[in-house]
């Protein structure tokens, strides 16, 4: 309820700010309309910034946090600049004038350092929006602080501050309109709503700069143009970053991480799996703004999110639900040990799980095999598969047992699957104990192994594949939310053991 209230206030203030900004830009500078609409815009941007900060704490999001700080700082900088421009006598600078810029400088260090720490932790390189905003704030606050400490006094009608006012306020309007466009406008490629406001806004600000250029000293002009370049750069990198990837974390009702959640666009190869801390990186270069991403994990209600609604660093909350599993009935009678499947590993072909040229190296891909127990129940004890090659130091797998429905994997039979890690295993048989689940399988079933995690070092992971193998059925799922593909007379080296 609290989040909804602040969200309504945030949206209302942003809408009013966008409307008030238009007459402020078009009216004659210094007129009553310009001043009054400018004040409305300024106060609404303060509300937008503060509510964004509050929402970023209610539902932790570094991206929303950076947007809030960025909007607040640009709006404040624009107000302070026009205040200095309209001074009637020189003014000595006090700590009150410097403090907001000091806080912005300190915050920018965090905004630059946090994504770097995140990349070191994930052992990946990318260009997060948070670092772009941090770089812009760092440069702007550094330049302003340097000017304040050098001059220590604001002169009357220092036209450089008029120039700064135009650029600060223009930059804040670009950030506000970009947020509106990305949220509400779905047209063209996914990068268009991110990039167009910056391009159009920069053109308008540049025209304003040209109008005042003859009245401003060259040094001040260069400083203002630097602000323009940084604003444009932030929009362009932001568009590229949004287009390239989506980052975030999967959590439960208590905001605790949910590991190994399947994430992706259903029916496509676009997908990934969250790691043991719930963090994920999803390639979004081929996604459209209205494409719906599915977050699913056994034991939780699936969640759908559109691509445009997924801000970098967002937390995706899944609600737990009860899962019905088949009852195990141990039938009387003497049972004998039995194995089903392909126990030989000699094959001349391989099927790949990890593909180094794919985003996240195809994380979430699965390979499975169908087993035929016959007319009597088969009491499953273990599953084994052969690792043909592995260049990773550590690999994380998830084994799942499915009912065979219409010839393909259907209902899952293991709660959340059997997740385990292999450390230092490069080749050979991998045996997984499943006896604790006490599964009694009366019909044909499918066991699949899914690749859900790996260490940084490495780029290849594959299993052997053999054909023709009459009567055998092999399954492959290229992407965590993709459809299963069935291949007859083909088999990888997999077998199960149990009693029958």
Secondary structure, 3 states (H helix, E strand, C coil): CHHHHHHHHHHHHHHHHHHHHHHHHHCCCCCHHHHHHHHHHHHHHHHHHHHHHHHHHHCCCHHHHHHHHHHHHHHHHHHHHHHHHCCCCCEECCHHHHHHHHHHHHHHHHHHHHHHHHHHHHCCCCCCHHHHHHHHHHHHHHHHHHHHHHHCEECCCCHHHHHHHHHHHHHHHHHHHHHHHHHHCCCCCCCHHHHHHHHHHHHHHHHHHHHHHCCCCHHHHHHHHHHHHHHHHHHHHHHHHHHHEEEEEEECCCCCECCCCEEECCCCCCEEECCCCCEEEEECCCCCCCCEEEEECCCECCEEEEHHHCCCCEEEECCECCCCCCCCCCCCCCCCEEEEECCCCCCCEEEEEEECCCHHHHCCCEEEEEECCCCCCEEEEEEEEEEEEECCCEEEEEEEEEEEECCEEEEECCCCCEEEEEECCCCEEEEEECHHHCCEECCCEEEEEEEEEECCCCCEEEEEEEECCCCCEEEEECCCCCCCEEEECEEECEEEEEEC
